[in-house]
Amino acid sequence: MKYIILLGDGMADYPIPELENRTPLQAAYKPNMDFLAANGESGLVKTIPPTLPPGSDIANLSVLGYDPEKYYTGRSPLEAASMGIALTDTDVAFRTNLVTLSHAENYEDRIMLDHSSDEITTEEARLLIHDVNKHFKNDFLAFHAGVSYRHCLLWKEGPLGFEFTAPHDILEKKIASYLPRGKHSKIILDLMEKSIGFLSKHPVNLDRISRGLRPGNSIWIWGEGKKPAIPSFYEKFGLRGSIVSEVDLLKGLGIYAGMEVVDVEGATGNIHTNYIGLAEATLQALNEGKDFVYLHIEAPDECGHRYEIDNKVKAIELIDEKVLGTLLKGLKKYEDYKIMVLPDHPTPLSLRTHTRDPVPYALYQKSKAKPGEVSCYDEFSAMKSKIVFQSGEALMSFFVGQTDRAQADPVAATIVAI
């Protein structure tokens, strides 16, 4: 048996007037996703525990089958692992965004215009982070470049106890109320304030402005955490697995879970990513003996944060055509397989940030395919099944056949019975 999870980050949404009061999933032309739902099982799953915020780190940890309340230690340590940064047990890693802030005399009066600096290229970002590190590196602090706007600050023997706000949560808002707080927050805030002085004048940013693009004119530090300790995916589920993703967060999660991490050329993490390459890498992993592949695609989430309505619909359609379409053709040779499509969390266009609402899943098994009551894949069709898994861990356990529905999630089994 082969298993694939195709996760469209932030794909779920709310109905919006611009789409005739439909969600992007309802508006998109996605015959392959609809086929899975119509000939398999569709339902909802709660990926965010009530005690934790609705981040992609927490949600993907949940969907991959790990209880975030037990294993989550912060976002940045996962990304650091993907960047090849070796953390000791006393190190603290911080996510560092290159953001676009508005102009104002006082730093705190500026407005968060863009959490991604217009999806700055990795090549441009590396030059900016190199200069950030040159200005601030010392015996305890060091900055490391990642992909596009996503980078890392490592603080040796660093403290915890900060109060941070993710920049994508405060788009178009004045930053004064969202600046770092806590005992050691002045050190972090000082780095952020000073960065705007030299980044605003950096040749990379001056060139971007001349081309009508937003500059990465400030760093924004958040998402702190220490090195996690989680059991391997094979130890937990008995399956040899791979992670295929564009972003360091998922790659780092795969590293800590003892999975093979696959890099794909041209995988950008935005709507212009190499969709077919990601699908082909997934099939190759299966062909080379892997039992399970977790394929994560970032584009819908980015479009949700950026309030790009048409692009979010387009991203879903591209995932359906180029990714899922390629996968279904490549999987035909296997006697049996299971594939599940779902988001990690909603990223509603109307809010431009994540929410903790349950997300829809469609689960298809080749040998058990048969028409059901649900004819398409979207948030409201999934509700009709009356299946609601209470955690990603329960859904994963059910998906890989480790437990039946009642054992995996008795609450979901009760709902189905009703």
Secondary structure as GFF3:
##gff-version 3
##sequence-region A 1 418
A	DSSP	beta_strand	2	8	.	.	.	ID=ss1
A	DSSP	three_ten_helix	17	19	.	.	.	ID=ss2
A	DSSP	alpha_helix	24	27	.	.	.	ID=ss3
A	DSSP	alpha_helix	31	39	.	.	.	ID=ss4
A	DSSP	beta_strand	41	45	.	.	.	ID=ss5
A	DSSP	alpha_helix	56	63	.	.	.	ID=ss6
A	DSSP	alpha_helix	68	71	.	.	.	ID=ss7
A	DSSP	alpha_helix	76	82	.	.	.	ID=ss8
A	DSSP	beta_strand	92	101	.	.	.	ID=ss9
A	DSSP	three_ten_helix	107	109	.	.	.	ID=ss10
A	DSSP	beta_strand	112	114	.	.	.	ID=ss11
A	DSSP	alpha_helix	122	136	.	.	.	ID=ss12
A	DSSP	beta_strand	141	147	.	.	.	ID=ss13
A	DSSP	beta_strand	150	155	.	.	.	ID=ss14
A	DSSP	three_ten_helix	167	169	.	.	.	ID=ss15
A	DSSP	three_ten_helix	175	178	.	.	.	ID=ss16
A	DSSP	alpha_helix	185	199	.	.	.	ID=ss17
A	DSSP	alpha_helix	203	210	.	.	.	ID=ss18
A	DSSP	beta_strand	218	225	.	.	.	ID=ss19
A	DSSP	alpha_helix	233	237	.	.	.	ID=ss20
A	DSSP	beta_strand	241	244	.	.	.	ID=ss21
A	DSSP	alpha_helix	248	256	.	.	.	ID=ss22
A	DSSP	beta_strand	260	262	.	.	.	ID=ss23
A	DSSP	alpha_helix	275	287	.	.	.	ID=ss24
A	DSSP	beta_strand	292	297	.	.	.	ID=ss25
A	DSSP	alpha_helix	299	305	.	.	.	ID=ss26
A	DSSP	alpha_helix	309	318	.	.	.	ID=ss27
A	DSSP	pi_helix	319	324	.	.	.	ID=ss28
A	DSSP	alpha_helix	325	331	.	.	.	ID=ss29
A	DSSP	beta_strand	337	342	.	.	.	ID=ss30
A	DSSP	beta_strand	359	365	.	.	.	ID=ss31
A	DSSP	three_ten_helix	366	368	.	.	.	ID=ss32
A	DSSP	alpha_helix	379	384	.	.	.	ID=ss33
A	DSSP	beta_strand	388	389	.	.	.	ID=ss34
A	DSSP	alpha_helix	392	399	.	.	.	ID=ss35
A	DSSP	alpha_helix	405	408	.	.	.	ID=ss36
A	DSSP	alpha_helix	410	417	.	.	.	ID=ss37
###
